[in-house]
Amino acid sequence: MAKLSPYRALSPEKRLALVTHKITSSREARALYVQRLITRKAGGFRAVTIQSWPVEQLAREVVRSRAESAEDELDLLHLLYVQLEPAIQTTFLDAAGVAHENGNIADELEVPYADAAGVERGVAAVRAHHGDDGEHYLRTLARYSRPAWPGIETLVDEG
């Protein structure tokens, strides 16, 4: 069986909440998802019908039909860990010694953000304070941000 991406490893409820938030906060995201569903002929619905759906119904169909692209998945994980629930990222960055503001790393910082010892401290802190959600966060970093976090691939099982 193929490994699930970190996004697909989230519960359907969590994915639904993320897609709902994205559609609610971005007209562009709504238009993009509507277009994808139309292209996929989701449920046999006509374009005009899909365009008129309320946010909740649209989000449910996006998640049900897996209309999120790999790029969307990364954006939705960023939304989760940086904007909506930054506590885990904040724990990691504090322990790794990386300057940030509520989990947001300054744009002027260059990769790698920390040395291997800092990454090891960050991983240990996340594991000590955040349980399964923390492990998911660490797998996300190991999958998408290896150059930024030296040695993370040796500390985290990608599941």
Summary of the structure (lengths in Angstrom):
residues: 159
radius of gyration: 17.5
end to end distance: 11.8
largest distance: 55.0
contacts: 455
relative contact order: 0.12
helix: 69%
strand: 3%
